Amino acid sequence: MHSILQIPVPMFLRLQPEGFGPIVIDFRHHAFVWGASLASFPSNPQTVYVETEPTTYEEPPIFLLPGVDLDRLLWVMGLHSFQDARAFWLRPNDSFRLLRWPDLAGLEHTFDQMQMIALLGNVSLTVDELAATAGVPVAQAQRLINALSLMGVLESAVESRIATQAQPAAATSTHRSLFSRLREKLGI
């Protein structure tokens, strides 16, 4: 899915996990339709049939709009597609920060996931740092990073992180916020 999202040409996509009907995606409208509930999305399907079809911006939609927000599907796919491993497009030592907040009202999420998203909204963290700061297993933090990255709401900050670490630490005041203490502890 990540590779298809990188294609600059408008595209339709049909995904069909074995035993389920097709998931039809129209990237132009950031929407999809599926006859099943996302709660039944298979976490580790044996086979997924994939069909892409280039289109144009002028072509009519292939399903009745508005459809379902594509972020909901990307969230579920990102959480389950790689089990506890890093998604193949992510580099091991990158740190991440939110570009925009995901619409949590439309995503089934836990308190721990919401807490990690809030952290990423304020500071750039590696997966290990995110797990340690949030007090969750590294695998849980990795699944969240995979999902947010697939949704396109994260930026990788490896270059800016190296530059920040090279700068001398600024003088600290006697009254520091939670995030300034976190930044100091993490050296960012």
Secondary structure per residue as TSV (DSSP state, phi and psi in degrees):
chain	resnum	aa	ss	phi	psi
A	1	M	-	360.0	-42.8
A	2	H	H	-57.0	-43.6
A	3	S	H	-62.8	-39.9
A	4	I	H	-67.6	-36.4
A	5	L	H	-64.2	-21.8
A	6	Q	T	-84.3	-12.8
A	7	I	-	-71.6	127.1
A	8	P	S	-79.5	0.6
A	9	V	S	-96.2	137.6
A	10	P	-	-56.5	140.5
A	11	M	E	-145.2	143.5
A	12	F	E	-101.2	149.8
A	13	L	E	-138.8	136.4
A	14	R	E	-119.4	123.2
A	15	L	E	-114.7	136.5
A	16	Q	E	-136.8	97.3
A	17	P	E	-64.7	142.3
A	18	E	T	-54.9	130.6
A	19	G	T	89.0	2.6
A	20	F	S	-129.2	162.3
A	21	G	-	-75.4	170.1
A	22	P	-	-72.1	146.0
A	23	I	E	-98.1	120.4
A	24	V	E	-107.9	125.3
A	25	I	E	-119.7	132.9
A	26	D	E	-115.8	102.2
A	27	F	G	-66.2	-24.9
A	28	R	G	-62.3	-31.7
A	29	H	G	-109.0	5.7
A	30	H	T	49.1	48.7
A	31	A	E	-142.1	160.3
A	32	F	E	-147.6	165.4
A	33	V	E	-133.9	148.5
A	34	W	E	-155.7	138.3
A	35	G	S	-71.9	-11.1
A	36	A	S	-110.7	168.8
A	37	S	-	-83.5	146.7
A	38	L	G	-62.5	-23.2
A	39	A	G	-63.7	-23.5
A	40	S	G	-95.3	6.0
A	41	F	-	-59.6	127.0
A	42	P	-	-69.3	130.3
A	43	S	S	-76.5	-23.5
A	44	N	S	-149.6	69.2
A	45	P	-	-68.4	145.2
A	46	Q	S	-68.7	-40.7
A	47	T	-	-137.8	137.8
A	48	V	E	-131.0	120.4
A	49	Y	E	-84.8	135.4
A	50	V	E	-126.1	132.6
A	51	E	E	-136.9	125.6
A	52	T	E	-109.6	151.2
A	53	E	E	-144.6	114.0
A	54	P	E	-63.6	150.9
A	55	T	-	-143.3	-171.3
A	56	T	-	-126.1	167.1
A	57	Y	T	-69.8	-20.9
A	58	E	T	-84.0	-21.0
A	59	E	S	-62.1	145.4
A	60	P	-	-68.9	157.9
A	61	P	-	-63.4	155.0
A	62	I	S	-93.4	1.0
A	63	F	S	-148.6	165.9
A	64	L	-	-68.3	122.8
A	65	L	S	-81.9	151.0
A	66	P	S	-89.0	-13.2
A	67	G	-	70.1	-160.6
A	68	V	E	-109.3	140.7
A	69	D	E	-56.6	126.5
A	70	L	H	-60.6	-27.6
A	71	D	H	-56.9	-32.5
A	72	R	H	-63.0	-44.4
A	73	L	H	-69.1	-42.8
A	74	L	H	-62.3	-37.3
A	75	W	H	-59.0	-52.2
A	76	V	H	-63.6	-44.4
A	77	M	H	-63.4	-44.0
A	78	G	H	-63.9	-36.3
A	79	L	H	-70.7	-29.1
A	80	H	H	-113.2	-18.4
A	81	S	T	-70.6	-24.7
A	82	F	T	-117.4	12.9
A	83	Q	T	49.4	-119.2
A	84	D	T	-102.9	7.0
A	85	A	S	-89.2	161.3
A	86	R	-	-70.8	137.5
A	87	A	-	-60.2	145.4
A	88	F	T	-62.0	-23.4
A	89	W	T	-88.1	-7.6
A	90	L	S	-91.6	139.5
A	91	R	-	-88.7	147.1
A	92	P	T	-59.5	-36.6
A	93	N	T	-105.6	12.6
A	94	D	-	-68.0	149.6
A	95	S	-	-108.8	156.7
A	96	F	E	-131.7	149.7
A	97	R	E	-144.0	147.7
A	98	L	E	-68.3	136.4
A	99	L	S	-86.6	-38.0
A	100	R	S	-152.7	155.2
A	101	W	-	-75.5	133.7
A	102	P	-	-71.9	156.9
A	103	D	-	-78.7	90.7
A	104	L	G	-65.9	-22.1
A	105	A	G	-63.5	-28.6
A	106	G	G	-96.0	-0.1
A	107	L	S	-116.9	132.4
A	108	E	-	-74.1	117.2
A	109	H	-	-142.1	162.3
A	110	T	-	-101.5	168.6
A	111	F	H	-62.2	-41.5
A	112	D	H	-60.2	-41.1
A	113	Q	H	-64.9	-41.7
A	114	M	H	-63.7	-39.9
A	115	Q	H	-63.7	-42.7
A	116	M	H	-66.8	-37.9
A	117	I	H	-62.6	-41.9
A	118	A	H	-62.3	-41.1
A	119	L	H	-59.8	-45.7
A	120	L	H	-67.7	-19.2
A	121	G	H	-76.0	-16.5
A	122	N	H	-115.4	-22.5
A	123	V	S	-151.1	150.0
A	124	S	-	-87.6	125.7
A	125	L	B	-134.8	147.6
A	126	T	-	-76.5	170.3
A	127	V	H	-60.8	-44.9
A	128	D	H	-62.8	-42.2
A	129	E	H	-65.6	-40.5
A	130	L	H	-61.6	-45.9
A	131	A	H	-61.6	-46.1
A	132	A	H	-65.0	-43.6
A	133	T	H	-67.0	-39.8
A	134	A	H	-84.6	-12.6
A	135	G	T	71.1	38.1
A	136	V	-	-123.1	161.9
A	137	P	-	-62.7	149.3
A	138	V	H	-57.6	-38.0
A	139	A	H	-60.8	-38.1
A	140	Q	H	-67.2	-41.8
A	141	A	H	-65.3	-39.3
A	142	Q	H	-63.9	-43.1
A	143	R	H	-60.3	-40.2
A	144	L	H	-64.8	-45.6
A	145	I	H	-60.5	-42.1
A	146	N	H	-57.8	-46.8
A	147	A	H	-66.2	-47.9
A	148	L	H	-64.5	-36.3
A	149	S	H	-66.6	-43.7
A	150	L	H	-62.0	-34.7
A	151	M	H	-72.8	-14.9
A	152	G	T	79.9	23.8
A	153	V	-	-104.8	5.6
A	154	L	E	-113.4	151.6
A	155	E	E	-117.9	143.6
A	156	S	E	-85.6	135.4
A	157	A	-	-123.1	34.7
A	158	V	H	-63.7	-40.1
A	159	E	H	-69.7	-46.2
A	160	S	H	-68.7	-28.7
A	161	R	H	-66.4	-42.8
A	162	I	H	-63.3	-43.1
A	163	A	H	-64.8	-40.3
A	164	T	H	-66.0	-40.7
A	165	Q	H	-67.2	-26.7
A	166	A	H	-77.7	-19.8
A	167	Q	S	-78.8	145.1
A	168	P	-	-67.0	149.3
A	169	A	-	-68.9	139.8
A	170	A	-	-78.0	157.0
A	171	A	-	-64.3	140.8
A	172	T	-	-102.3	147.2
A	173	S	-	-87.7	170.1
A	174	T	S	-74.4	-25.0
A	175	H	S	-110.4	108.9
A	176	R	-	-119.0	145.6
A	177	S	-	-76.4	167.2
A	178	L	H	-56.4	-44.8
A	179	F	H	-72.1	-31.0
A	180	S	H	-69.0	-36.2
A	181	R	H	-67.0	-38.9
A	182	L	H	-62.5	-45.6
A	183	R	H	-59.7	-43.5
A	184	E	H	-63.4	-44.3
A	185	K	H	-63.6	-38.0
A	186	L	H	-86.7	-6.1
A	187	G	T	72.1	31.4
A	188	I	-	-120.1	360.0
